[in-house]
Structure formats: C-alpha cells, structure tokens
Amino acid sequence: MNLIKSSLALLLSSTLIPVHADDLNDAQALLSKTNQASAQSQKRVDVSAEKALTLEAEIEQLQEEVSNLKIYRDHLVSLVASQDQELSSLNQQIDQIAQTRQGVVPLMYHMLEGLKVLVANDKPIRKAQREERIAKLDSMMTRADVADAEKFRRILEAYQIEIDYGTKLGVYQGKINLGGNEAVEADILYLGRLSLVARSFSGDTFWSWSQQQQAWQQVGSEQKSELDKAFAMANKQIAPSMLTLPVSLTAAEGK
C-alpha cells in the first residue's frame, strides 16, 4: 500500500513540475512583451512630445509672422493713402502745367515778335547775326523734339544778348553799307546803343551810324585819335578810361 502511495506521489510530482515551468515561461514572455510595449509607448510619447514642442515653436513663429504681416499691412495702407494724395497733387499740377503751357506758348510768340521789331528798328549792331538767331528761334518753335522749357530758355537767352548789346563796349568785323551797292569791310565798335562807329581796315577812315538818317556818315579826321583810343580799349589793348565818341541817337532817344 505504501509503495502504491509513494509511486502516486512521485507521479504527481513529475506531472506538476512541467506545469509550473510552462506558467513561468508564459509569465516571462508576457513581462517581456509588456516591457516592449511600454518601451514602444514611451518612444511614441517622446516622439509626440517632440512633435508637440516643434508645433508649439512653429505656432509661435507663425504668430510672430502674422503680427509682422499686420504691421506691414498697416504700413502699406498708409503708403497707398499717401500715394493717392500724391497722385491727386500730381494731377492738379499737371492740370496747372497744361494751363500754364497754354499761356506760355503765346507768350513766346509775342516775345519773338518783340525781338524782330527790336532788331529791325535798332542800330545795325551785328545785325546779320541777330537776324540769324531770330530765324533759328522761329524754326525751333515748331519742332516737337525741343521742350517748351528749352524754347523759353533760348528766347530769354536771346533777350539777354540784346541787353548786353545795350550795356557793353564791343568790337567786331563786318560789312557796312555806304549807300547804293557800296559795301565796305570794316572794324565796327559799339558802346551800348549810344555810339556805333566803323573804321576801315587801313585805319584812316571812320564812319558813325546816324539813327536819324538810318545811314553811315563819315567822321572828320580830327576825331581819329579819340576813335583809335576807343578801338584799342574795346580790343583790351589799353586800360579803360574816358572816351569821346559820336552819339548814334535820334532826338527822341536822346531825351
């Protein structure tokens, strides 16, 4: 009987040992899987946290960009408003320029006519040169490639030259008409519009322009010394000094 019991106990013992071993293996496997799952979950958490931080940084950057864009938008709005005001001002100026141009163009033609009358009735100081200048101004007025401002400048320049003729002492070479077809090459001296005198190239004959007679008249030899002095002064050969010259004025001009 005892032998049977011993055998039965031994049999049970040999049967239970494999059962506990299997449970232990299962438990270890489950623990390993749990650890792996936990590690993977932690990795996912870490990745998610990193992504969250990245997104947070991106959100902050986007918020800053949005703020900068708002500031820039406000700047553009102000700039456009300023440009609108400037455009309105420019349009007004353009209208004013158009009106001014409508007045300037007739003024330039009137000024040209004034130059023509002046040269036609004035003493024959560089007359050919002055007439040529006026002809060029006349031609310029109808040229589209010359701005109105430039046309006006040149006309004013011509007036300044005419003013200089009336205030300066000068000398030049040219032809004088002594009546009929007789023309003589001579040195011509002018002192403003007070005196206009010519001297032959030989230096022994002088003429004075008579505005009253509209003709050249011969000057007596007794004035030769004073006239030679005037020509020397005009040519800057001697220092300026008092001069005695024939006056080329009409009675009305002399008043």
C-alpha positions in Angstrom: 0.0 0.0 0.0 2.8 2.4 0.9 4.5 1.5 -2.3 1.5 2.5 -4.2 1.3 5.8 -2.4 4.9 6.6 -3.0 4.6 5.8 -6.6 1.5 8.0 -6.8 3.3 10.9 -5.2 6.2 10.6 -7.4 3.9 10.5 -10.4 2.1 13.7 -9.3 5.4 15.4 -8.6 6.7 14.7 -12.0 3.4 15.9 -13.5 3.3 19.3 -11.6 6.9 20.4 -12.3 6.3 20.8 -16.1 3.1 22.7 -15.4 4.8 25.3 -13.2 7.6 25.6 -15.7 5.2 26.5 -18.5 3.4 29.1 -16.4 6.8 30.7 -15.6 7.7 30.8 -19.2 4.4 32.4 -20.1 4.8 35.0 -17.4 8.3 35.9 -18.5 7.1 36.1 -22.1 4.2 38.3 -21.0 6.6 40.5 -19.0 8.9 40.8 -22.0 6.0 41.8 -24.2 4.8 44.3 -21.6 8.2 45.8 -21.3 8.5 46.1 -25.1 5.0 47.6 -25.4 5.9 50.0 -22.6 9.2 50.9 -24.4 7.4 51.5 -27.6 4.7 53.5 -25.9 7.4 55.6 -24.3 9.0 56.2 -27.6 5.7 57.2 -29.1 5.2 59.6 -26.1 8.7 61.0 -26.6 8.0 61.4 -30.4 4.7 63.0 -29.6 6.2 65.4 -27.1 8.9 66.3 -29.5 6.3 67.0 -32.2 4.3 69.0 -29.8 7.3 71.2 -28.9 8.1 71.6 -32.6 4.5 72.5 -33.4 4.5 74.9 -30.5 7.6 76.6 -31.8 6.1 76.7 -35.3 2.9 78.2 -33.9 4.9 80.9 -32.1 6.8 81.6 -35.3 3.6 81.8 -37.3 2.1 84.1 -34.7 5.1 86.4 -35.0 4.9 86.4 -38.8 1.2 87.2 -38.6 2.0 90.1 -36.3 4.7 91.3 -38.7 2.3 91.0 -41.6 -0.3 93.0 -39.8 2.2 95.8 -39.2 3.3 95.6 -42.9 -0.3 95.7 -44.0 -0.9 98.8 -41.9 2.2 100.3 -43.4 1.0 99.5 -47.0 -2.4 101.0 -46.2 -0.7 104.3 -45.0 1.6 104.2 -48.0 -1.3 103.7 -50.5 -3.1 106.6 -48.8 -0.1 108.8 -49.2 0.4 107.8 -52.8 -3.2 108.6 -53.5 -2.7 112.1 -52.1 0.5 112.5 -54.1 -1.3 111.3 -57.3 -4.1 113.8 -56.7 -1.5 116.5 -56.2 0.4 115.5 -59.4 -2.9 115.5 -61.3 -3.5 119.0 -60.1 0.0 120.1 -61.0 -0.4 118.5 -64.5 -3.6 120.5 -65.0 -1.8 123.6 -63.9 1.1 122.9 -66.2 -1.3 122.4 -69.1 -2.9 125.7 -68.3 0.5 127.4 -67.9 1.7 125.9 -71.2 -1.4 127.3 -73.0 -0.3 130.7 -71.7 3.5 130.3 -72.2 3.3 129.3 -75.9 1.5 132.5 -77.0 3.9 134.5 -74.7 6.9 133.0 -76.5 5.5 134.0 -79.9 4.9 137.5 -78.6 8.5 137.7 -77.3 9.8 136.6 -80.7 7.8 139.3 -82.4 9.2 141.7 -79.9 12.8 140.6 -80.8 12.0 141.0 -84.5 10.8 144.6 -84.0 13.7 145.4 -81.8 16.3 144.2 -84.3 14.5 145.8 -87.3 14.4 149.2 -85.6 17.7 149.0 -83.7 21.1 150.1 -84.8 22.8 147.6 -87.1 25.0 146.1 -84.4 25.8 142.5 -85.5 22.6 142.7 -87.4 23.1 139.6 -89.6 24.0 137.5 -86.6 20.9 138.8 -84.7 18.6 138.1 -87.6 20.1 134.6 -88.0 19.4 133.9 -84.3 15.8 135.0 -84.6 15.3 132.8 -87.7 16.6 129.8 -85.7 14.2 130.6 -82.8 11.4 130.8 -85.3 12.2 127.4 -86.7 12.7 126.0 -83.2 9.1 126.9 -82.2 7.5 124.3 -84.4 10.0 121.5 -83.5 8.4 118.7 -81.4 11.8 117.4 -80.2 12.5 120.6 -78.3 10.7 121.0 -75.0 8.8 124.2 -74.3 11.1 124.9 -71.3 14.1 124.8 -73.6 12.4 127.0 -76.2 11.6 129.6 -73.5 15.2 129.4 -72.2 16.6 130.1 -75.6 14.3 133.1 -76.2 15.3 134.5 -72.8 18.9 134.0 -73.8 18.4 136.0 -77.0 16.9 138.8 -74.9 19.9 138.7 -72.6 22.2 139.1 -75.6 20.2 142.1 -76.7 20.5 143.6 -73.3 24.3 143.0 -73.4 24.4 145.0 -76.7 23.0 147.9 -74.9 25.4 147.9 -71.9 28.8 146.8 -73.2 31.7 148.1 -75.2 32.5 145.7 -78.1 34.2 145.4 -81.4 33.8 143.1 -84.4 34.4 142.9 -88.1 31.7 143.2 -90.7 30.4 145.0 -93.7 28.8 148.4 -93.7 26.6 149.7 -96.5 27.6 153.2 -97.5 24.6 153.7 -99.8 23.6 152.1 -103.0 25.6 148.9 -103.7 28.7 150.2 -102.0 29.7 147.9 -99.0 32.9 148.2 -97.1 34.7 145.7 -94.8 35.4 147.5 -91.5 36.1 147.1 -87.8 32.8 148.1 -86.1 32.7 149.4 -82.5 29.6 149.9 -80.3 29.3 151.4 -76.9 25.9 150.1 -75.7 23.4 151.7 -78.0 24.9 155.2 -77.5 27.5 155.0 -80.2 28.2 152.9 -83.3 31.4 153.6 -85.2 33.2 151.9 -88.0 36.9 152.1 -89.0 38.3 151.0 -92.4 40.9 148.2 -92.2 43.5 150.7 -93.3 42.7 152.7 -90.2 42.5 156.1 -91.9 38.7 156.4 -92.5 35.9 156.4 -89.9 32.1 156.4 -90.1 29.4 156.9 -87.5 25.9 155.4 -87.7 23.2 158.0 -87.8 20.0 156.6 -86.3 18.1 159.7 -87.6 19.3 159.2 -91.2 19.5 155.4 -90.9 22.8 155.6 -92.7 26.6 155.6 -92.1 28.2 159.1 -92.2 31.9 159.8 -92.5 33.6 161.2 -89.4 36.2 164.0 -89.7 39.9 163.2 -89.2 40.1 165.4 -86.1 38.4 162.6 -84.1 40.8 160.0 -85.3 42.9 160.0 -82.1 39.9 159.5 -79.8 38.4 156.9 -82.0 41.6 154.9 -82.2 41.7 155.0 -78.4 38.2 153.6 -78.3 39.1 150.7 -80.6 42.2 150.0 -78.6 40.1 149.9 -75.4 37.5 147.7 -76.9 40.3 145.3 -78.0 41.6 145.4 -74.4 44.9 146.9 -75.6 44.7 149.7 -73.1 43.1 150.3 -69.7 39.5 151.7 -69.6 39.3 155.5 -69.5 37.1 158.3 -70.5 36.0 158.4 -74.2 34.6 160.9 -76.6 32.6 159.3 -79.3 30.0 160.3 -81.9 26.5 159.6 -80.5 24.2 157.5 -82.6 20.8 158.5 -81.2 17.7 160.1 -82.5 16.2 163.2 -80.9 13.6 161.0 -79.1 16.3 158.6 -77.8 18.4 161.5 -76.6 15.7 162.9 -74.3 
